[in-house]
Amino acid sequence: MSQNLVEMTLTDAQIAAVVAGLQQIEEALPALLSMESGDRRGLMLMGPRSEPFARQVLRVLEQNPTIVPPSLDLAAAQADLLAFDQLKPLLERLQRLVSRVDDTVAALGSDVMDVALEGYGQIKLSGAAQGLDELRREIGGRFARTRRRAVEPS
């Protein structure tokens, strides 16, 4: 018996609605940026443990403007914190959605592979009588093992 983790049929209208929704999100957030992985590595990130520290420092600086040098752009940092607070719940929701889409794609692929492997077994079992030997060898290339070369001692 084949597995069937998920059943899904998408209409062209559903796909178009999703694409339009994604386009709408991208248009509503034009300041989003895209960084190379190397660029992220060099950044000082505000994680769960450093967030209270950063918030408290900004609060203290706001309450004591005489200690803020002109070179320190407190207003920009406060604006960044506000945008951070606004985007964080959206990010969490999008991550949950991406996780569900990823799980669904994995389940769909697993369902397909389950049937394909079972079907391949049937082709191997009774395909010769149907003239499917050549086709079986062709699609069986997925299971072909490659020989590993012995590592030569240095």
PyMOL commands that set and color helices and strands:
alter all, ss='L'
color gray80, all
select helices_A, chain A and resi 12-28+37-41+51-63+65-67+74-126+128-130+133-143
alter helices_A, ss='H'
color red, helices_A
deselect
rebuild
show_as cartoon
